[in-house]
Amino acid sequence: MAQLWRRLLGAIGATSGSHPGPQVLTGVSAVIGVPAPHVLTWGTGRHDGRPVTAVAVDEGLALVGADGEAAAVAWHEVVRGGWRESASALWWSFLDEHSDEVELDRPGDLPEVFNDRVTASIVVREPVRAAGGTVVIAGRRRLGSLAGQDILWTAIAGEGADLTDPDTERQVLERTAELRKEWR
């Protein structure tokens, strides 16, 4: 009976609670730098056209290919991201505007866990009105074994805002300094 339940849950992509194979866990451990990573959930799919296992752990999202080669993104590094249901793809972008995605055959809980963990890394997020638009200042914490007391501060210019404008730069630096004092 237990084997029947495992097959049924696997068929619908309900992979949380189970673990990927040892080769995948070895790849996750190597890329995250944690001897025994805590698996939150996982799924299978394709990244850059090759089959991968996508594994969410406390520290971030790891993608492990069939050859054991792995890459990872830490939760606090994701500036934007989410689930594109129409493409069955989990996507994310970084501060430098580089983006990536993984198409998932069996997403399981990955979209929800991805959203929860990225959100959990945000300590404070504050919009600042500036000439031409809005700049968002965000304070982020590393999660899992990467965690520390330091808050990482970023400023992201919205459409029309220019971080190289001297007045905008001054406003953002002043408000960031105030937030740093508040969020020690």
C-alpha positions in Angstrom: 0.0 0.0 0.0 2.8 2.5 0.9 4.4 1.8 -2.5 1.1 2.6 -4.3 0.9 5.9 -2.4 4.5 6.8 -3.4 3.7 6.1 -7.0 0.5 8.1 -7.0 2.2 11.1 -5.3 5.1 10.9 -7.7 2.8 10.8 -10.6 1.2 14.1 -9.6 4.5 15.8 -8.8 4.2 15.7 -5.1 7.8 15.2 -4.3 8.2 17.2 -1.1 9.0 14.9 1.8 10.9 12.5 -0.4 14.5 12.9 -1.5 16.2 12.9 -4.9 18.8 10.2 -5.5 22.3 10.2 -4.0 24.0 11.5 -7.1 21.7 14.6 -7.1 22.3 15.1 -3.3 26.0 14.9 -3.9 25.7 17.6 -6.6 23.6 19.8 -4.3 26.0 19.4 -1.4 29.0 20.3 -3.7 27.4 23.4 -5.2 25.8 24.8 -2.0 28.8 23.9 0.2 26.8 22.1 2.8 27.7 18.5 3.7 24.1 17.4 4.3 21.7 19.9 2.7 18.1 20.1 4.1 15.9 19.3 1.1 12.7 21.4 1.2 11.2 20.0 -2.1 12.3 19.1 -5.6 11.2 18.5 -9.1 12.5 17.5 -12.5 12.7 19.3 -15.8 15.0 21.0 -18.3 17.6 23.8 -18.0 19.2 25.1 -21.1 17.8 22.1 -23.0 19.3 19.4 -20.7 17.5 17.3 -18.1 17.9 18.5 -14.5 16.7 17.9 -11.0 15.7 21.1 -9.3 16.2 21.0 -5.6 15.1 23.6 -3.1 17.3 23.6 0.1 17.5 26.1 3.0 20.2 28.1 1.2 18.8 28.3 -2.3 17.8 26.4 -5.5 20.2 23.9 -7.0 20.0 22.5 -10.5 21.7 19.1 -11.0 22.2 17.5 -14.4 22.2 13.8 -15.1 26.0 14.0 -15.2 26.1 15.4 -11.6 27.1 18.8 -12.7 25.3 21.4 -10.6 24.6 25.1 -10.4 22.8 27.1 -7.7 21.3 30.4 -6.9 21.0 31.6 -3.3 17.5 32.9 -2.3 18.9 36.3 -1.3 20.3 36.8 -4.8 16.9 36.7 -6.6 15.7 40.2 -7.3 12.6 39.0 -9.2 11.2 35.6 -10.0 8.2 33.4 -10.0 6.2 30.7 -11.7 5.1 30.9 -15.3 2.3 28.3 -15.4 1.7 28.6 -19.2 5.4 27.6 -19.8 5.7 25.4 -16.7 8.8 27.4 -15.9 10.3 28.8 -12.7 12.2 32.0 -13.6 14.4 34.4 -11.7 16.5 37.5 -12.3 19.5 39.1 -10.5 20.6 42.6 -9.7 22.6 42.8 -12.9 19.4 42.0 -14.8 20.7 38.6 -15.9 17.9 36.0 -15.7 17.5 32.3 -15.9 14.7 29.7 -15.8 14.1 26.0 -15.4 11.2 24.3 -17.2 9.6 21.8 -14.8 7.9 18.5 -15.8 6.9 17.8 -12.3 7.1 21.0 -10.3 5.6 19.6 -7.1 5.8 22.4 -4.4 8.8 24.1 -6.1 6.9 27.3 -7.2 5.5 27.8 -3.7 8.7 27.1 -1.9 10.6 29.3 -4.3 8.3 32.2 -3.5 8.4 31.6 0.2 12.2 31.4 0.5 12.9 34.4 -1.7 10.3 36.4 0.4 11.8 35.1 3.6 15.2 36.5 2.6 13.7 40.1 2.5 14.1 41.9 5.7 12.9 45.3 4.5 11.8 46.7 1.1 11.2 50.4 0.8 10.3 52.4 -2.3 11.9 55.9 -2.6 10.4 58.4 -4.9 13.1 59.9 -7.1 13.3 62.1 -10.2 11.7 60.2 -13.1 10.5 57.2 -11.1 10.9 55.0 -8.0 14.0 53.3 -6.6 13.4 50.3 -4.3 15.8 49.8 -1.5 15.9 46.3 -0.1 17.7 44.7 2.8 18.2 40.9 2.4 19.6 38.1 4.6 21.3 35.0 3.5 19.3 31.9 4.6 20.2 28.4 5.9 23.9 27.7 6.6 24.8 30.9 4.7 23.0 33.0 7.3 24.7 35.7 9.3 23.8 38.9 11.0 24.8 41.0 8.0 22.0 42.6 5.9 22.9 43.0 2.2 21.6 46.3 0.8 20.5 46.9 -2.8 18.9 49.7 -4.7 16.9 48.9 -7.9 15.8 51.6 -10.2 12.2 51.3 -11.5 11.2 52.5 -14.9 12.3 56.1 -15.4 14.5 56.3 -12.3 18.2 56.9 -12.9 20.7 55.8 -10.1 23.4 57.9 -11.7 21.5 61.1 -11.2 23.2 63.0 -8.3 20.0 63.9 -6.5 18.6 60.3 -6.8 21.9 58.9 -5.7 22.0 61.2 -2.7 18.4 60.3 -1.7 19.0 56.6 -2.0 22.3 56.7 0.0 20.7 58.8 2.7 17.6 56.6 3.1 19.8 53.4 3.0 21.9 54.8 5.8 18.7 55.5 7.8 17.5 51.9 7.2 20.8 50.4 8.2 20.5 52.1 11.5 16.9 50.9 12.0 17.6 47.3 10.9 20.9 46.5 12.7 
